[in-house]
Structure formats: structure tokens, C-alpha cells
Amino acid sequence: MSGIALSRLAQERKAWRKDHPFGFVAVPTKNPDGTMNLMNWECAIPGKKGTPWEGGLFKLRMLFKDDYPSSPPKCKLCKEPAVHFPALPPPFGSHVCECLA
């Protein structure tokens, strides 16, 4: 793993823990040995008030590569709850992926 990527993610985690938007969640996953994996995060975004997504909590996983921050993380929406994007026709607008199940 890249020292630059890990250092940057550690700084960003520290800043996030001090101040982040209410209702949003971003937590690094844990390795089998119990250590923190800064390259893989579990996140949740609350549905915006006044929209069809109000009241929902939309989970995603952020996967960082060794060349972060030069390249963006890969974000995968998770299956629970099932997320539907009405602007996209099936199968694109229905399911996304399972990652937190």
C-alpha cells in the first residue's frame, strides 16, 4: 500500500471525525486482525428532505487505490436497502450491489 495514500486517508479521517454533515457516515473497515483498513470505507448518505429519497439511508462502499489522491475512489452503492433511480430504466435503475449485507 502506498504511504502517500494511507497518510492522506488518515488525515481525511481525522478531519471527518472532527466535522462532517449530520446524518452522513464514513468509517474505514477492519482487517481480519482487527486493524483499520483505510483503503476500504463503509459509508451512508441520508435521503434529502423533500425528495422521494427522504427518510432513506443509502449505503455505499468506497474503495481507494494505492495512487489516491491522484485517482478517485471507486464507489459502490449497496443493495440494502434496494436503491432505485427513477431516471434510469431497468436494469440500470434498480439494483446496484451487495456490500454491507
Gaussian input, Z-matrix of N, CA and C with variables (Angstrom, degrees):
# hf/3-21g

backbone

0 1
 N
 C     1     B1
 C     2     B2     1     A1
 N     3     B3     2     A2     1     D1
 C     4     B4     3     A3     2     D2
 C     5     B5     4     A4     3     D3
 N     6     B6     5     A5     4     D4
 C     7     B7     6     A6     5     D5
 C     8     B8     7     A7     6     D6
 N     9     B9     8     A8     7     D7
 C    10    B10     9     A9     8     D8
 C    11    B11    10    A10     9     D9
 N    12    B12    11    A11    10    D10
 C    13    B13    12    A12    11    D11
 C    14    B14    13    A13    12    D12
 N    15    B15    14    A14    13    D13
 C    16    B16    15    A15    14    D14
 C    17    B17    16    A16    15    D15
 N    18    B18    17    A17    16    D16
 C    19    B19    18    A18    17    D17
 C    20    B20    19    A19    18    D18
 N    21    B21    20    A20    19    D19
 C    22    B22    21    A21    20    D20
 C    23    B23    22    A22    21    D21
 N    24    B24    23    A23    22    D22
 C    25    B25    24    A24    23    D23
 C    26    B26    25    A25    24    D24
 N    27    B27    26    A26    25    D25
 C    28    B28    27    A27    26    D26
 C    29    B29    28    A28    27    D27
 N    30    B30    29    A29    28    D28
 C    31    B31    30    A30    29    D29
 C    32    B32    31    A31    30    D30
 N    33    B33    32    A32    31    D31
 C    34    B34    33    A33    32    D32
 C    35    B35    34    A34    33    D33
 N    36    B36    35    A35    34    D34
 C    37    B37    36    A36    35    D35
 C    38    B38    37    A37    36    D36
 N    39    B39    38    A38    37    D37
 C    40    B40    39    A39    38    D38
 C    41    B41    40    A40    39    D39
 N    42    B42    41    A41    40    D40
 C    43    B43    42    A42    41    D41
 C    44    B44    43    A43    42    D42
 N    45    B45    44    A44    43    D43
 C    46    B46    45    A45    44    D44
 C    47    B47    46    A46    45    D45
 N    48    B48    47    A47    46    D46
 C    49    B49    48    A48    47    D47
 C    50    B50    49    A49    48    D48
 N    51    B51    50    A50    49    D49
 C    52    B52    51    A51    50    D50
 C    53    B53    52    A52    51    D51
 N    54    B54    53    A53    52    D52
 C    55    B55    54    A54    53    D53
 C    56    B56    55    A55    54    D54
 N    57    B57    56    A56    55    D55
 C    58    B58    57    A57    56    D56
 C    59    B59    58    A58    57    D57
 N    60    B60    59    A59    58    D58
 C    61    B61    60    A60    59    D59
 C    62    B62    61    A61    60    D60
 N    63    B63    62    A62    61    D61
 C    64    B64    63    A63    62    D62
 C    65    B65    64    A64    63    D63
 N    66    B66    65    A65    64    D64
 C    67    B67    66    A66    65    D65
 C    68    B68    67    A67    66    D66
 N    69    B69    68    A68    67    D67
 C    70    B70    69    A69    68    D68
 C    71    B71    70    A70    69    D69
 N    72    B72    71    A71    70    D70
 C    73    B73    72    A72    71    D71
 C    74    B74    73    A73    72    D72
 N    75    B75    74    A74    73    D73
 C    76    B76    75    A75    74    D74
 C    77    B77    76    A76    75    D75
 N    78    B78    77    A77    76    D76
 C    79    B79    78    A78    77    D77
 C    80    B80    79    A79    78    D78
 N    81    B81    80    A80    79    D79
 C    82    B82    81    A81    80    D80
 C    83    B83    82    A82    81    D81
 N    84    B84    83    A83    82    D82
 C    85    B85    84    A84    83    D83
 C    86    B86    85    A85    84    D84
 N    87    B87    86    A86    85    D85
 C    88    B88    87    A87    86    D86
 C    89    B89    88    A88    87    D87
 N    90    B90    89    A89    88    D88
 C    91    B91    90    A90    89    D89
 C    92    B92    91    A91    90    D90
 N    93    B93    92    A92    91    D91
 C    94    B94    93    A93    92    D92
 C    95    B95    94    A94    93    D93
 N    96    B96    95    A95    94    D94
 C    97    B97    96    A96    95    D95
 C    98    B98    97    A97    96    D96
 N    99    B99    98    A98    97    D97
 C   100   B100    99    A99    98    D98
 C   101   B101   100   A100    99    D99
 N   102   B102   101   A101   100   D100
 C   103   B103   102   A102   101   D101
 C   104   B104   103   A103   102   D102
 N   105   B105   104   A104   103   D103
 C   106   B106   105   A105   104   D104
 C   107   B107   106   A106   105   D105
 N   108   B108   107   A107   106   D106
 C   109   B109   108   A108   107   D107
 C   110   B110   109   A109   108   D108
 N   111   B111   110   A110   109   D109
 C   112   B112   111   A111   110   D110
 C   113   B113   112   A112   111   D111
 N   114   B114   113   A113   112   D112
 C   115   B115   114   A114   113   D113
 C   116   B116   115   A115   114   D114
 N   117   B117   116   A116   115   D115
 C   118   B118   117   A117   116   D116
 C   119   B119   118   A118   117   D117
 N   120   B120   119   A119   118   D118
 C   121   B121   120   A120   119   D119
 C   122   B122   121   A121   120   D120
 N   123   B123   122   A122   121   D121
 C   124   B124   123   A123   122   D122
 C   125   B125   124   A124   123   D123
 N   126   B126   125   A125   124   D124
 C   127   B127   126   A126   125   D125
 C   128   B128   127   A127   126   D126
 N   129   B129   128   A128   127   D127
 C   130   B130   129   A129   128   D128
 C   131   B131   130   A130   129   D129
 N   132   B132   131   A131   130   D130
 C   133   B133   132   A132   131   D131
 C   134   B134   133   A133   132   D132
 N   135   B135   134   A134   133   D133
 C   136   B136   135   A135   134   D134
 C   137   B137   136   A136   135   D135
 N   138   B138   137   A137   136   D136
 C   139   B139   138   A138   137   D137
 C   140   B140   139   A139   138   D138
 N   141   B141   140   A140   139   D139
 C   142   B142   141   A141   140   D140
 C   143   B143   142   A142   141   D141
 N   144   B144   143   A143   142   D142
 C   145   B145   144   A144   143   D143
 C   146   B146   145   A145   144   D144
 N   147   B147   146   A146   145   D145
 C   148   B148   147   A147   146   D146
 C   149   B149   148   A148   147   D147
 N   150   B150   149   A149   148   D148
 C   151   B151   150   A150   149   D149
 C   152   B152   151   A151   150   D150
 N   153   B153   152   A152   151   D151
 C   154   B154   153   A153   152   D152
 C   155   B155   154   A154   153   D153
 N   156   B156   155   A155   154   D154
 C   157   B157   156   A156   155   D155
 C   158   B158   157   A157   156   D156
 N   159   B159   158   A158   157   D157
 C   160   B160   159   A159   158   D158
 C   161   B161   160   A160   159   D159
 N   162   B162   161   A161   160   D160
 C   163   B163   162   A162   161   D161
 C   164   B164   163   A163   162   D162
 N   165   B165   164   A164   163   D163
 C   166   B166   165   A165   164   D164
 C   167   B167   166   A166   165   D165
 N   168   B168   167   A167   166   D166
 C   169   B169   168   A168   167   D167
 C   170   B170   169   A169   168   D168
 N   171   B171   170   A170   169   D169
 C   172   B172   171   A171   170   D170
 C   173   B173   172   A172   171   D171
 N   174   B174   173   A173   172   D172
 C   175   B175   174   A174   173   D173
 C   176   B176   175   A175   174   D174
 N   177   B177   176   A176   175   D175
 C   178   B178   177   A177   176   D176
 C   179   B179   178   A178   177   D177
 N   180   B180   179   A179   178   D178
 C   181   B181   180   A180   179   D179
 C   182   B182   181   A181   180   D180
 N   183   B183   182   A182   181   D181
 C   184   B184   183   A183   182   D182
 C   185   B185   184   A184   183   D183
 N   186   B186   185   A185   184   D184
 C   187   B187   186   A186   185   D185
 C   188   B188   187   A187   186   D186
 N   189   B189   188   A188   187   D187
 C   190   B190   189   A189   188   D188
 C   191   B191   190   A190   189   D189
 N   192   B192   191   A191   190   D190
 C   193   B193   192   A192   191   D191
 C   194   B194   193   A193   192   D192
 N   195   B195   194   A194   193   D193
 C   196   B196   195   A195   194   D194
 C   197   B197   196   A196   195   D195
 N   198   B198   197   A197   196   D196
 C   199   B199   198   A198   197   D197
 C   200   B200   199   A199   198   D198
 N   201   B201   200   A200   199   D199
 C   202   B202   201   A201   200   D200
 C   203   B203   202   A202   201   D201
 N   204   B204   203   A203   202   D202
 C   205   B205   204   A204   203   D203
 C   206   B206   205   A205   204   D204
 N   207   B207   206   A206   205   D205
 C   208   B208   207   A207   206   D206
 C   209   B209   208   A208   207   D207
 N   210   B210   209   A209   208   D208
 C   211   B211   210   A210   209   D209
 C   212   B212   211   A211   210   D210
 N   213   B213   212   A212   211   D211
 C   214   B214   213   A213   212   D212
 C   215   B215   214   A214   213   D213
 N   216   B216   215   A215   214   D214
 C   217   B217   216   A216   215   D215
 C   218   B218   217   A217   216   D216
 N   219   B219   218   A218   217   D217
 C   220   B220   219   A219   218   D218
 C   221   B221   220   A220   219   D219
 N   222   B222   221   A221   220   D220
 C   223   B223   222   A222   221   D221
 C   224   B224   223   A223   222   D222
 N   225   B225   224   A224   223   D223
 C   226   B226   225   A225   224   D224
 C   227   B227   226   A226   225   D225
 N   228   B228   227   A227   226   D226
 C   229   B229   228   A228   227   D227
 C   230   B230   229   A229   228   D228
 N   231   B231   230   A230   229   D229
 C   232   B232   231   A231   230   D230
 C   233   B233   232   A232   231   D231
 N   234   B234   233   A233   232   D232
 C   235   B235   234   A234   233   D233
 C   236   B236   235   A235   234   D234
 N   237   B237   236   A236   235   D235
 C   238   B238   237   A237   236   D236
 C   239   B239   238   A238   237   D237
 N   240   B240   239   A239   238   D238
 C   241   B241   240   A240   239   D239
 C   242   B242   241   A241   240   D240
 N   243   B243   242   A242   241   D241
 C   244   B244   243   A243   242   D242
 C   245   B245   244   A244   243   D243
 N   246   B246   245   A245   244   D244
 C   247   B247   246   A246   245   D245
 C   248   B248   247   A247   246   D246
 N   249   B249   248   A248   247   D247
 C   250   B250   249   A249   248   D248
 C   251   B251   250   A250   249   D249
 N   252   B252   251   A251   250   D250
 C   253   B253   252   A252   251   D251
 C   254   B254   253   A253   252   D252
 N   255   B255   254   A254   253   D253
 C   256   B256   255   A255   254   D254
 C   257   B257   256   A256   255   D255
 N   258   B258   257   A257   256   D256
 C   259   B259   258   A258   257   D257
 C   260   B260   259   A259   258   D258
 N   261   B261   260   A260   259   D259
 C   262   B262   261   A261   260   D260
 C   263   B263   262   A262   261   D261
 N   264   B264   263   A263   262   D262
 C   265   B265   264   A264   263   D263
 C   266   B266   265   A265   264   D264
 N   267   B267   266   A266   265   D265
 C   268   B268   267   A267   266   D266
 C   269   B269   268   A268   267   D267
 N   270   B270   269   A269   268   D268
 C   271   B271   270   A270   269   D269
 C   272   B272   271   A271   270   D270
 N   273   B273   272   A272   271   D271
 C   274   B274   273   A273   272   D272
 C   275   B275   274   A274   273   D273
 N   276   B276   275   A275   274   D274
 C   277   B277   276   A276   275   D275
 C   278   B278   277   A277   276   D276
 N   279   B279   278   A278   277   D277
 C   280   B280   279   A279   278   D278
 C   281   B281   280   A280   279   D279
 N   282   B282   281   A281   280   D280
 C   283   B283   282   A282   281   D281
 C   284   B284   283   A283   282   D282
 N   285   B285   284   A284   283   D283
 C   286   B286   285   A285   284   D284
 C   287   B287   286   A286   285   D285
 N   288   B288   287   A287   286   D286
 C   289   B289   288   A288   287   D287
 C   290   B290   289   A289   288   D288
 N   291   B291   290   A290   289   D289
 C   292   B292   291   A291   290   D290
 C   293   B293   292   A292   291   D291
 N   294   B294   293   A293   292   D292
 C   295   B295   294   A294   293   D293
 C   296   B296   295   A295   294   D294
 N   297   B297   296   A296   295   D295
 C   298   B298   297   A297   296   D296
 C   299   B299   298   A298   297   D297
 N   300   B300   299   A299   298   D298
 C   301   B301   300   A300   299   D299
 C   302   B302   301   A301   300   D300

   B1=1.4610
   B2=1.5175
   B3=1.3017
   B4=1.4527
   B5=1.5260
   B6=1.3257
   B7=1.4588
   B8=1.5129
   B9=1.3446
   B10=1.4685
   B11=1.5259
   B12=1.3267
   B13=1.4638
   B14=1.5294
   B15=1.3224
   B16=1.4675
   B17=1.5223
   B18=1.3254
   B19=1.4620
   B20=1.5270
   B21=1.3159
   B22=1.4616
   B23=1.5298
   B24=1.3361
   B25=1.4628
   B26=1.5258
   B27=1.3201
   B28=1.4687
   B29=1.5293
   B30=1.3358
   B31=1.4700
   B32=1.5250
   B33=1.3334
   B34=1.4603
   B35=1.5292
   B36=1.3243
   B37=1.4670
   B38=1.5273
   B39=1.3196
   B40=1.4628
   B41=1.5282
   B42=1.3340
   B43=1.4690
   B44=1.5323
   B45=1.3368
   B46=1.4686
   B47=1.5224
   B48=1.3303
   B49=1.4648
   B50=1.5208
   B51=1.3300
   B52=1.4676
   B53=1.5215
   B54=1.3362
   B55=1.4627
   B56=1.5239
   B57=1.3326
   B58=1.4640
   B59=1.5278
   B60=1.3404
   B61=1.4605
   B62=1.5288
   B63=1.3275
   B64=1.4589
   B65=1.5307
   B66=1.3231
   B67=1.4571
   B68=1.5186
   B69=1.3246
   B70=1.4610
   B71=1.5274
   B72=1.3365
   B73=1.4604
   B74=1.5232
   B75=1.3220
   B76=1.4692
   B77=1.5229
   B78=1.3406
   B79=1.4598
   B80=1.5276
   B81=1.3399
   B82=1.4672
   B83=1.5307
   B84=1.3213
   B85=1.4613
   B86=1.5232
   B87=1.3187
   B88=1.4748
   B89=1.5200
   B90=1.3182
   B91=1.4594
   B92=1.5293
   B93=1.3403
   B94=1.4699
   B95=1.5315
   B96=1.3382
   B97=1.4738
   B98=1.5281
   B99=1.3454
   B100=1.4591
   B101=1.5132
   B102=1.3292
   B103=1.4602
   B104=1.5244
   B105=1.3195
   B106=1.4471
   B107=1.5280
   B108=1.3352
   B109=1.4614
   B110=1.5253
   B111=1.3167
   B112=1.4647
   B113=1.5252
   B114=1.3226
   B115=1.4625
   B116=1.5325
   B117=1.3355
   B118=1.4583
   B119=1.5342
   B120=1.3245
   B121=1.4637
   B122=1.5188
   B123=1.3327
   B124=1.4563
   B125=1.5224
   B126=1.3245
   B127=1.4656
   B128=1.5281
   B129=1.3207
   B130=1.4615
   B131=1.5215
   B132=1.3202
   B133=1.4619
   B134=1.5239
   B135=1.3405
   B136=1.4674
   B137=1.5259
   B138=1.3423
   B139=1.4606
   B140=1.5214
   B141=1.3165
   B142=1.4659
   B143=1.5289
   B144=1.3250
   B145=1.4600
   B146=1.5302
   B147=1.3293
   B148=1.4559
   B149=1.5221
   B150=1.3320
   B151=1.4676
   B152=1.5250
   B153=1.3295
   B154=1.4719
   B155=1.5296
   B156=1.3193
   B157=1.4625
   B158=1.5307
   B159=1.3450
   B160=1.4638
   B161=1.5256
   B162=1.3209
   B163=1.4562
   B164=1.5180
   B165=1.3225
   B166=1.4646
   B167=1.5200
   B168=1.3019
   B169=1.4587
   B170=1.5214
   B171=1.3119
   B172=1.4545
   B173=1.5198
   B174=1.3327
   B175=1.4624
   B176=1.5188
   B177=1.3144
   B178=1.4513
   B179=1.5099
   B180=1.3054
   B181=1.4566
   B182=1.5216
   B183=1.3311
   B184=1.4643
   B185=1.5199
   B186=1.3267
   B187=1.4610
   B188=1.5219
   B189=1.3165
   B190=1.4579
   B191=1.5204
   B192=1.3332
   B193=1.4653
   B194=1.5231
   B195=1.3228
   B196=1.4665
   B197=1.5232
   B198=1.3406
   B199=1.4638
   B200=1.5365
   B201=1.3449
   B202=1.4627
   B203=1.5266
   B204=1.3082
   B205=1.4556
   B206=1.5310
   B207=1.3278
   B208=1.4690
   B209=1.5226
   B210=1.3278
   B211=1.4619
   B212=1.5303
   B213=1.3368
   B214=1.4653
   B215=1.5230
   B216=1.3427
   B217=1.4646
   B218=1.5270
   B219=1.3069
   B220=1.4569
   B221=1.5214
   B222=1.3170
   B223=1.4624
   B224=1.5206
   B225=1.3216
   B226=1.4617
   B227=1.5183
   B228=1.3301
   B229=1.4577
   B230=1.5180
   B231=1.3194
   B232=1.4605
   B233=1.5151
   B234=1.3109
   B235=1.4611
   B236=1.5222
   B237=1.3073
   B238=1.4606
   B239=1.5104
   B240=1.3105
   B241=1.4469
   B242=1.5218
   B243=1.3283
   B244=1.4650
   B245=1.5225
   B246=1.2867
   B247=1.4593
   B248=1.5148
   B249=1.3156
   B250=1.4601
   B251=1.5224
   B252=1.3057
   B253=1.4542
   B254=1.5182
   B255=1.3402
   B256=1.4599
   B257=1.5264
   B258=1.3207
   B259=1.4644
   B260=1.5258
   B261=1.3277
   B262=1.4607
   B263=1.5213
   B264=1.3429
   B265=1.4658
   B266=1.5243
   B267=1.3468
   B268=1.4630
   B269=1.5237
   B270=1.3098
   B271=1.4461
   B272=1.5170
   B273=1.3393
   B274=1.4601
   B275=1.5173
   B276=1.3112
   B277=1.4487
   B278=1.5090
   B279=1.3322
   B280=1.4529
   B281=1.5135
   B282=1.2769
   B283=1.4629
   B284=1.5355
   B285=1.2992
   B286=1.4546
   B287=1.5243
   B288=1.2927
   B289=1.4674
   B290=1.5182
   B291=1.3027
   B292=1.4581
   B293=1.5122
   B294=1.3126
   B295=1.4642
   B296=1.5141
   B297=1.3016
   B298=1.4600
   B299=1.5262
   B300=1.3162
   B301=1.4655
   B302=1.5102
   A1=109.70
   A2=114.93
   A3=121.35
   A4=111.54
   A5=115.14
   A6=119.89
   A7=111.89
   A8=116.19
   A9=120.28
   A10=109.77
   A11=117.00
   A12=120.77
   A13=110.81
   A14=117.01
   A15=120.23
   A16=111.89
   A17=116.82
   A18=120.55
   A19=110.71
   A20=116.32
   A21=121.01
   A22=110.50
   A23=117.10
   A24=120.35
   A25=111.79
   A26=117.74
   A27=120.95
   A28=110.16
   A29=117.07
   A30=121.12
   A31=110.46
   A32=116.45
   A33=120.28
   A34=111.21
   A35=117.49
   A36=120.86
   A37=110.32
   A38=116.26
   A39=120.81
   A40=110.57
   A41=116.98
   A42=121.15
   A43=110.68
   A44=117.26
   A45=121.83
   A46=110.96
   A47=116.48
   A48=119.74
   A49=111.66
   A50=117.36
   A51=120.98
   A52=111.56
   A53=116.70
   A54=119.95
   A55=109.91
   A56=116.08
   A57=121.30
   A58=108.61
   A59=117.53
   A60=120.31
   A61=111.76
   A62=115.88
   A63=121.85
   A64=110.22
   A65=116.01
   A66=121.51
   A67=114.74
   A68=117.44
   A69=121.60
   A70=108.85
   A71=116.68
   A72=122.27
   A73=108.70
   A74=116.91
   A75=122.58
   A76=107.36
   A77=116.07
   A78=121.77
   A79=109.50
   A80=117.37
   A81=118.58
   A82=110.03
   A83=116.79
   A84=120.31
   A85=109.32
   A86=115.60
   A87=120.44
   A88=109.62
   A89=115.33
   A90=122.26
   A91=108.74
   A92=118.36
   A93=120.66
   A94=113.57
   A95=117.10
   A96=119.68
   A97=112.86
   A98=117.04
   A99=121.30
   A100=114.90
   A101=118.34
   A102=120.66
   A103=110.09
   A104=115.87
   A105=122.41
   A106=110.68
   A107=116.08
   A108=121.72
   A109=108.42
   A110=116.79
   A111=121.06
   A112=113.04
   A113=117.86
   A114=121.26
   A115=112.03
   A116=117.88
   A117=122.49
   A118=108.28
   A119=117.10
   A120=121.80
   A121=111.07
   A122=116.43
   A123=123.20
   A124=106.83
   A125=115.77
   A126=120.64
   A127=110.06
   A128=115.58
   A129=121.39
   A130=108.49
   A131=114.96
   A132=122.29
   A133=107.46
   A134=118.04
   A135=119.41
   A136=110.62
   A137=115.36
   A138=119.93
   A139=110.22
   A140=116.07
   A141=121.17
   A142=111.01
   A143=114.88
   A144=121.87
   A145=109.74
   A146=116.02
   A147=121.05
   A148=113.95
   A149=117.24
   A150=121.41
   A151=108.50
   A152=117.79
   A153=119.12
   A154=113.12
   A155=118.28
   A156=122.13
   A157=112.93
   A158=117.04
   A159=120.79
   A160=110.25
   A161=116.16
   A162=121.70
   A163=113.79
   A164=117.17
   A165=120.37
   A166=111.31
   A167=115.83
   A168=122.25
   A169=105.40
   A170=116.40
   A171=122.17
   A172=109.97
   A173=114.39
   A174=121.28
   A175=110.74
   A176=114.52
   A177=120.28
   A178=109.85
   A179=115.51
   A180=122.26
   A181=107.02
   A182=116.03
   A183=122.09
   A184=108.24
   A185=115.96
   A186=122.63
   A187=108.47
   A188=116.29
   A189=122.26
   A190=110.32
   A191=116.29
   A192=121.83
   A193=109.04
   A194=115.50
   A195=121.30
   A196=113.11
   A197=117.97
   A198=119.91
   A199=112.89
   A200=117.54
   A201=120.70
   A202=108.25
   A203=121.18
   A204=130.48
   A205=114.85
   A206=118.24
   A207=119.81
   A208=111.78
   A209=117.40
   A210=120.82
   A211=108.21
   A212=116.88
   A213=119.89
   A214=111.54
   A215=116.68
   A216=119.07
   A217=110.31
   A218=115.69
   A219=121.83
   A220=105.93
   A221=117.41
   A222=121.52
   A223=109.35
   A224=115.54
   A225=121.33
   A226=108.82
   A227=116.53
   A228=120.02
   A229=108.20
   A230=115.71
   A231=120.41
   A232=111.33
   A233=115.31
   A234=122.32
   A235=113.42
   A236=119.11
   A237=120.19
   A238=111.08
   A239=122.89
   A240=122.62
   A241=110.16
   A242=116.38
   A243=119.32
   A244=108.07
   A245=116.44
   A246=121.63
   A247=108.56
   A248=117.38
   A249=121.37
   A250=108.71
   A251=115.40
   A252=121.05
   A253=107.51
   A254=118.45
   A255=120.79
   A256=113.99
   A257=118.82
   A258=120.46
   A259=112.21
   A260=117.68
   A261=121.45
   A262=110.18
   A263=117.60
   A264=119.60
   A265=111.14
   A266=118.25
   A267=120.11
   A268=109.49
   A269=120.38
   A270=126.94
   A271=113.08
   A272=118.57
   A273=120.83
   A274=112.87
   A275=118.65
   A276=121.07
   A277=115.11
   A278=118.32
   A279=118.37
   A280=112.49
   A281=119.50
   A282=121.59
   A283=112.18
   A284=115.81
   A285=120.31
   A286=109.69
   A287=121.78
   A288=119.94
   A289=111.19
   A290=115.57
   A291=121.44
   A292=107.81
   A293=117.70
   A294=117.63
   A295=112.27
   A296=118.81
   A297=119.69
   A298=112.15
   A299=116.69
   A300=120.06
   A301=111.56
   D1=145.29
   D2=-178.39
   D3=-73.66
   D4=131.53
   D5=176.30
   D6=-64.22
   D7=-34.73
   D8=179.65
   D9=-65.16
   D10=-46.64
   D11=-179.59
   D12=-62.26
   D13=-47.25
   D14=-178.82
   D15=-64.03
   D16=-40.64
   D17=178.74
   D18=-62.95
   D19=-45.27
   D20=-179.49
   D21=-64.02
   D22=-44.24
   D23=-179.91
   D24=-65.74
   D25=-35.66
   D26=176.44
   D27=-64.03
   D28=-41.37
   D29=177.33
   D30=-63.96
   D31=-44.13
   D32=-178.43
   D33=-67.16
   D34=-36.29
   D35=176.55
   D36=-63.17
   D37=-43.65
   D38=179.40
   D39=-61.19
   D40=-45.25
   D41=179.09
   D42=-64.50
   D43=-41.35
   D44=179.53
   D45=-62.02
   D46=-41.73
   D47=-178.94
   D48=-65.42
   D49=-30.99
   D50=178.67
   D51=-75.29
   D52=-37.62
   D53=-173.85
   D54=-155.82
   D55=118.48
   D56=174.50
   D57=-150.48
   D58=159.79
   D59=-178.29
   D60=-61.89
   D61=140.22
   D62=179.65
   D63=-57.19
   D64=133.96
   D65=175.94
   D66=89.93
   D67=-15.72
   D68=178.70
   D69=-86.28
   D70=146.08
   D71=-179.25
   D72=-130.08
   D73=138.20
   D74=173.45
   D75=-150.74
   D76=114.05
   D77=-175.25
   D78=-137.02
   D79=128.74
   D80=174.76
   D81=-63.35
   D82=145.95
   D83=176.50
   D84=-76.23
   D85=172.61
   D86=177.79
   D87=-110.29
   D88=142.55
   D89=173.46
   D90=-74.64
   D91=163.86
   D92=178.75
   D93=-55.32
   D94=-28.76
   D95=179.76
   D96=-84.51
   D97=3.43
   D98=177.40
   D99=92.48
   D100=-7.13
   D101=178.06
   D102=-77.27
   D103=157.73
   D104=-178.46
   D105=-77.07
   D106=136.56
   D107=176.56
   D108=-106.12
   D109=95.59
   D110=-177.52
   D111=-70.73
   D112=-9.38
   D113=-178.80
   D114=-89.49
   D115=-2.17
   D116=-175.66
   D117=-143.94
   D118=113.59
   D119=-175.39
   D120=-118.88
   D121=145.02
   D122=170.28
   D123=-102.30
   D124=129.97
   D125=-174.90
   D126=-133.18
   D127=161.85
   D128=175.52
   D129=-145.98
   D130=139.30
   D131=-179.40
   D132=-123.23
   D133=125.99
   D134=178.52
   D135=-74.86
   D136=146.79
   D137=175.90
   D138=-66.72
   D139=139.45
   D140=-177.18
   D141=-69.83
   D142=135.90
   D143=178.84
   D144=-59.89
   D145=139.43
   D146=177.64
   D147=82.51
   D148=9.47
   D149=177.84
   D150=-120.34
   D151=168.05
   D152=176.49
   D153=-60.57
   D154=-16.46
   D155=-177.88
   D156=-93.78
   D157=0.67
   D158=179.53
   D159=-55.95
   D160=135.67
   D161=179.42
   D162=89.16
   D163=-12.06
   D164=178.68
   D165=-86.47
   D166=157.95
   D167=173.27
   D168=-127.76
   D169=110.25
   D170=-171.02
   D171=-99.90
   D172=115.59
   D173=-173.74
   D174=-91.27
   D175=145.43
   D176=176.05
   D177=-148.18
   D178=163.79
   D179=176.14
   D180=-119.27
   D181=133.70
   D182=176.68
   D183=-108.68
   D184=123.50
   D185=-179.34
   D186=-113.83
   D187=120.18
   D188=-178.21
   D189=-100.93
   D190=143.94
   D191=176.54
   D192=-96.63
   D193=167.00
   D194=-179.90
   D195=-61.61
   D196=-22.64
   D197=-178.47
   D198=-92.41
   D199=11.85
   D200=173.65
   D201=-64.17
   D202=137.29
   D203=12.19
   D204=-93.77
   D205=9.40
   D206=178.06
   D207=-66.14
   D208=-29.98
   D209=175.65
   D210=-121.50
   D211=146.38
   D212=-178.13
   D213=-74.26
   D214=161.69
   D215=175.67
   D216=-71.58
   D217=157.77
   D218=172.43
   D219=-90.68
   D220=128.23
   D221=-178.89
   D222=-113.59
   D223=130.07
   D224=179.27
   D225=-121.94
   D226=120.99
   D227=173.41
   D228=-71.09
   D229=146.21
   D230=-175.56
   D231=-102.82
   D232=158.51
   D233=-173.27
   D234=-70.20
   D235=-30.42
   D236=-176.10
   D237=-102.95
   D238=120.52
   D239=-10.20
   D240=-72.58
   D241=161.39
   D242=178.25
   D243=-60.34
   D244=130.42
   D245=-177.68
   D246=-102.68
   D247=130.85
   D248=177.68
   D249=-120.21
   D250=130.12
   D251=177.10
   D252=-108.42
   D253=102.32
   D254=-173.86
   D255=-61.83
   D256=-21.36
   D257=-179.02
   D258=-76.58
   D259=-12.67
   D260=-178.16
   D261=-110.79
   D262=134.76
   D263=179.17
   D264=-73.74
   D265=152.38
   D266=174.54
   D267=-59.68
   D268=148.06
   D269=2.47
   D270=-84.33
   D271=-3.05
   D272=-174.05
   D273=-68.76
   D274=-33.33
   D275=-175.77
   D276=-87.99
   D277=-8.00
   D278=-178.46
   D279=-94.30
   D280=-96.78
   D281=-172.61
   D282=-75.88
   D283=153.26
   D284=169.75
   D285=-118.86
   D286=-91.38
   D287=-178.50
   D288=-148.67
   D289=163.37
   D290=173.96
   D291=-100.14
   D292=125.61
   D293=174.74
   D294=-143.37
   D295=-24.91
   D296=-178.38
   D297=-110.45
   D298=6.44
   D299=-176.57
   D300=-69.56

